[in-house]
Amino acid sequence: MTIVELRQYTLVPGGRDTLVALFDRHFVESQEAEGMRIVGQFRDLDRPDRFVWVREFPSMTARLAALTAFYSGPVWKEHRDAANATMVDVDDVLMMRSIQPIGYASRDAPAGLVVAGVCPLADPDYASHFDRAVRPALGPVLGTAQTIHEPNTFPALPVREGEDVFVWFTRLSAPDGFDAFAARVAALGAKGLTGPVHLLRLAPTPRSALR
């Protein structure tokens, strides 16, 4: 079971460019060397002090091993003070299982606008409704995932607990088409959900694979 983390960090005012530079330069290959897959990292276009990123692990067992290795390893130890100095809150984390694996392009490919839809679930079997009624209206879906209720075996990095969320990812080729896209999502209604879909409008960093 592939484990997906959607991580949303609140940063100090003006700190995002510093963290983006640190992350792209030091925290991509160094994490992947420990067995993680760094799916993408983004500037949230609607919240100037938010940095959003996604990573995957082959299993919960692999997650524990990879996180232990990276956060006790030399790259994090060298750069953690500079990275932590940019951060206010790093606990907004969804730990999920992959349903549709998240596809990505070469890190050298042109970047588009990535949109993540965060769907608060009333029905834990929402995935079948999504495939029937929601997916056709979104255009190409790059991947989907849903929260799991497994113990967080690496408590040094907290995750959101006690909620059911379904997340989908898509890409818009024209950023100025977002308003029409958002209206289309809103018109789909909230069947199977406890409220409206929360859309994240995400600009890939230069080294994001999901772009």
N, C-alpha and C positions, 0 to 999 in steps of 0.2 A: 504494500500500500504506500504510494507516494505521499509524503507529507509536504504541505504547502504553507508557508507563512506569508501573510500580508502584514507588513510592518509600517506603521505610520508614526513618524517621529515629529514631535514639536521641538523647534529649535529656538535658540536665542535670536532676537531680532538681528538680521543681517548675517547670521551664521551659516545660511544654507550653501552659499557658494563655496565656503571653506570646506564644509563636509562633503559636498559633491566632488571637489578636487581630491580630497583625501581618499574618498571611497573609490573613485575611478582609478586612482593611481596605485592604491595599496590593498584594497579589500575585495577585489574581484578574484584574481587568480589565487590569492592566498587562501581564500575560503574554499574555492573549488578544489584546491589541492588536498583538502581534508575530506572531500567526498560530497560537498554540497553542490547544488547548481544555482548560480546567481541568475535568476530569470530576468530581472530588470530593476532599474533604479530611476527615480523620477522626481522632478519638481512638481508639486501640486499647484496648478495654475490659479486656483481660487483661494489658496491660503499661503501667503508668501513665506511663512516660517514653518512650512511642513515639507518634510522629506519622506517619500514613500518608496518602499522597496519590497521585492518578492524574492524568496529563496525556497528551494526544494531539497528534500532529503529522500532517499530511497525507502526508508522505514523509520519508525520511532527509535529502534535500536541504533540505526545509523545516525539519526539526529543527535542522540546523546553523545556518541563517540566523536562526531564531527565538531559539535559545539565545544566539548571538553578540550579537544585538540587545538582548535583555533584560539579560544579565549585564554588558553594557558601557553600559547605559542609565541614566538618571537615577533611576528609582524604586529599582532594586536598589542603586545606589551610596548613595542616601540612607539606606536601611534595612538594609543588609547587616550592619553591625556589630551592631545590636540582634538581628537574626535569628541570625547566627552565634554570638552569645553564648549562645544556648539549645541549641546543637547539640554532641553528642559524636561521632556517626558518621552520615554521610549516604551511605555507599557501598553500602547494601543496596538495590540498584535492579535490577529486571528490565526489560530492553528487549525488547519483544515486537511482533508484528504482530497486528492485530485480525482475529479470525475472525468473531464476531458483534459488530457495533458496540455499544458500551455506551450504552444508553438512560438518560436521566435526566429528572427532573421540573423544574419551576420551582424556583428557589431559595427561593421563598416557600411551597412545599408542605410539609405536615407531614412530619417526619422519622421514618423507621422504623429498624430495625437492619439495616445492610448486612453481608453475610457474603461474604468472598472465600475461595475454595477454591484453594490453591496445590498443584498436583499434580506431583510429580517424575516425569518420564517415563522409562520404559524403551522405549516404542514411540513414535517420532516421529509416527506416524499415529493417535495417540490420539483425535483429534477425532471420527472416525467412531464409535468405541466410546462416547465420551461422549454423542453424540447418540442412540445406540440404547439404552444401558443406564443411563446416569447422569442425563441431563437429565430424564427423566420422574419421577425420584424427588425432584428438587430443588424443584419448583414453578417459578414464573416465573424464567427465567434472564435477567438484565439485560445480559449481555455475556460474551464469551470472548476469550481471546488466548493466544498461544503465543510463546515466546522465538524470536528470530531470531539468526543468527550473522553479523551484519554488523559491520564495524569501527566502533567508537565514534568518530565523527568529532569529538566534543567531549570530549576526554580530561580537561578540567578537572572534569568530572562523571563519575566512574567508574561502571561498571555491572558486574553479576555476569556472569562469562564461563565458558564450558566446561560448561554445564549446559543441560538441556532441561526446561522447565517449561510446564505448561498452567494457566491461571488462569480461573476462572469467578466471576461475581458474581451474588448474589441478594439479596432483601430479605425480612426477616421482619417482619410487622406487630406481633407481640407478642414483646418481648425475652425474656420468660420461657419462650418456646418453643424457645430455642436448644438446650437439652440434648437434647430429643427430636429436633431436626433433626440435631444432631451424631451421635447414635446411628444415625439413618437413613443418613447419609453413610458411617459406619464399616461398616455392614452391607453396603454395596455392594461391599466388597472392594477389592483393589488391582490388578486386571487391567490390564496395560499400564503399571503404575507401578513405581517402585523402592522405594516405601514408602507409608505412609499419607498421606492428604490433610491438609495443614496448614490449619486454619480460622482466619481472622482475623475477630474479632468487632468491628465498626467502628461507632462512633457519629458520624454526620455533624456537622460544625461548622455554625454557623448559616448560612453562605453556601455550603455544599456543594451542588452541583447533583445529584449522585448521593445520594439520600436515601430 
